[in-house]
Amino acid sequence: MNKFSIILIFFFSSISFVNAETIRIFAGNQDAKTTIIVYESLTCSHCANFHKEVYPLLKREYIDTGLAKIEFRHFPLDVAAFNASKVAQCKNNSSTKLGLKILEALYSNQQAWAKGSSVEQMNENLEKFLKKEGFSFNFKECLNNKEIEDFILNDRIEGAKKFKINATPTIIINNKKFEKSLDYKNLKKSLEKLI
């Protein structure tokens, strides 16, 4: 367990934050029978691969057809991922789904922003990247938003406590941890049993 994880768990292990105004980043029909939860970290290369290789197939076959919905939950593994999560979550709302668009941009171009020898340098790269991609908002305001910060930390704490998550991405299907090798074929087999 890295220093960042220990600090987060130490300070927030006994806290549960609920913010009715913060909208979870998701895709699909909210009333779908099957819920897929993905705990992920924005600097995780395996998470980026999931978004490039598995998510588009899930989206086409299950999410766009209304058979399932997918929720993206935050499990930042480092400060750069934590700050990127804050920005994506900060700009999420039910009408524009901007949070989902930001997530997709960050995962599809992870090498363009997830670099630097300090947190400040990574934040600069993140801000430049998002501006280049056409996202316009107050970057510093999002980074300093305490409610969003709490929401993200709560995702991480809940994932660790409820599902014993220790790596990303981790998939939860209808509140059960997906334990097989994470590829589309295995996910499809599990989903077909539920639909």
C-alpha positions in Angstrom: 0.0 0.0 0.0 1.5 3.4 -1.0 1.8 6.5 1.2 -1.2 8.2 -0.6 -3.5 5.2 0.3 -2.4 5.1 3.9 -3.0 8.8 4.4 -6.5 8.6 2.7 -7.5 5.6 4.8 -6.2 7.1 8.0 -8.0 10.4 7.7 -11.2 9.2 6.1 -11.8 5.6 7.3 -14.6 6.5 9.7 -16.3 9.1 7.5 -19.2 8.5 5.0 -20.1 11.4 2.8 -23.4 11.7 0.9 -23.9 14.6 -1.4 -27.3 14.6 -3.1 -26.1 17.3 -5.6 -23.1 15.3 -6.8 -24.2 13.2 -9.8 -22.3 9.9 -10.4 -20.7 9.5 -13.8 -22.6 6.8 -15.6 -23.9 5.7 -19.0 -27.1 3.8 -19.9 -30.6 3.6 -18.6 -30.8 4.4 -14.9 -33.5 1.8 -14.5 -31.6 -1.1 -16.2 -31.9 -4.4 -14.5 -28.1 -4.9 -14.5 -25.6 -2.4 -13.0 -22.0 -2.6 -13.8 -19.7 -0.6 -11.5 -16.1 0.1 -12.5 -13.7 1.2 -9.8 -10.8 2.9 -11.6 -7.9 5.3 -11.4 -7.3 7.8 -14.2 -3.5 7.2 -14.2 -4.0 3.4 -14.4 -2.9 1.9 -17.8 -5.1 -1.1 -17.3 -8.1 1.2 -16.8 -7.2 3.0 -20.0 -7.1 -0.3 -21.8 -10.5 -1.2 -20.4 -11.9 2.1 -21.8 -10.3 1.5 -25.2 -11.0 -2.2 -25.7 -13.8 -3.5 -23.4 -16.1 -0.5 -22.7 -17.0 0.2 -26.4 -18.2 -3.4 -26.8 -20.1 -3.3 -23.5 -21.6 0.0 -24.5 -22.8 -1.3 -27.9 -24.2 -4.6 -26.7 -25.6 -3.8 -23.3 -25.6 -0.2 -22.4 -26.9 1.5 -25.5 -29.6 -1.3 -25.8 -30.9 -0.5 -22.2 -29.9 -4.0 -20.8 -27.4 -2.5 -18.4 -26.0 0.7 -17.0 -22.4 1.4 -16.1 -21.2 3.6 -13.2 -17.7 4.9 -13.1 -16.5 5.1 -9.5 -13.3 6.8 -8.3 -10.4 4.8 -6.9 -7.4 7.1 -7.4 -4.1 5.4 -6.9 -2.1 8.6 -6.8 -2.5 12.4 -6.5 -2.5 12.9 -10.2 -5.4 10.5 -10.6 -7.2 12.1 -7.6 -6.9 15.6 -9.2 -8.1 14.3 -12.6 -11.0 12.6 -10.9 -11.9 15.9 -9.2 -12.0 17.7 -12.6 -14.1 15.0 -14.3 -16.6 14.8 -11.4 -16.7 18.6 -10.9 -18.0 19.1 -14.5 -20.5 16.2 -14.4 -24.2 17.0 -14.6 -27.3 15.1 -15.9 -27.9 17.3 -18.9 -24.4 17.5 -20.5 -22.8 14.3 -19.2 -19.6 16.3 -19.4 -17.9 14.1 -16.7 -18.2 11.1 -19.0 -16.8 13.0 -22.0 -13.8 14.1 -19.8 -13.2 10.6 -18.6 -13.2 9.3 -22.1 -10.8 12.0 -23.3 -8.4 11.4 -20.3 -8.3 7.6 -20.8 -7.9 7.8 -24.6 -5.0 10.2 -24.3 -3.5 9.2 -20.9 0.1 9.7 -22.0 -0.6 13.3 -23.1 -1.4 14.5 -19.5 -0.3 11.8 -16.9 3.3 12.8 -16.8 5.6 15.1 -14.9 8.0 14.9 -12.0 5.8 16.8 -9.5 2.1 17.2 -8.7 2.2 20.8 -9.9 3.7 19.7 -13.3 1.0 17.0 -13.7 -1.7 19.5 -12.9 -0.3 21.9 -15.5 -0.3 19.1 -18.1 -3.8 18.1 -17.1 -5.1 21.7 -17.5 -3.3 22.2 -20.8 -4.6 18.9 -22.1 -8.3 19.6 -21.2 -8.1 23.1 -22.8 -6.6 21.6 -25.9 -9.5 19.1 -26.0 -12.0 22.0 -25.8 -13.1 21.6 -22.2 -13.6 25.1 -20.7 -14.1 25.6 -17.0 -12.3 27.0 -13.9 -9.7 24.3 -13.3 -8.5 25.6 -9.9 -12.1 25.9 -8.6 -12.6 22.2 -9.5 -9.4 21.1 -7.8 -10.3 23.0 -4.6 -14.0 21.8 -4.4 -14.2 20.1 -1.0 -17.6 18.4 -1.7 -16.2 16.8 -4.9 -13.1 15.8 -3.0 -15.2 14.1 -0.3 -17.3 12.4 -2.9 -14.2 10.9 -4.6 -12.6 9.8 -1.3 -15.9 8.2 -0.3 -15.9 6.2 -3.5 -12.4 4.9 -2.7 -13.2 4.2 1.0 -16.5 2.4 0.1 -14.7 0.3 -2.6 -12.0 -0.8 -0.2 -14.4 -1.6 2.7 -17.4 -3.0 0.9 -15.7 -4.9 -2.0 -12.2 -5.3 -0.7 -10.8 -3.5 -3.8 -7.0 -3.2 -4.0 -6.4 -2.9 -7.7 -7.9 -1.1 -10.7 -10.0 -1.6 -12.7 -12.3 -3.7 -10.5 -15.7 -4.6 -11.9 -18.8 -5.1 -9.7 -21.9 -6.6 -11.4 -25.1 -6.2 -9.4 -23.1 -5.8 -6.2 -20.9 -8.9 -6.8 -17.2 -8.6 -7.5 -16.2 -9.9 -10.9 -13.3 -12.3 -10.1 -12.4 -13.6 -13.6 -9.8 -12.3 -16.0 -11.0 -8.9 -17.2 -11.8 -9.2 -20.9 -15.0 -8.8 -22.9 -15.6 -12.5 -23.4 -15.6 -13.2 -19.6 -17.8 -10.1 -18.9 -20.2 -11.1 -21.6 -20.6 -14.6 -20.1 -21.4 -13.2 -16.7 -23.8 -10.6 -18.1 -25.7 -13.1 -20.2 -26.5 -15.1 -17.0 -28.2 -12.0 -15.6 -30.1 -10.7 -18.6 
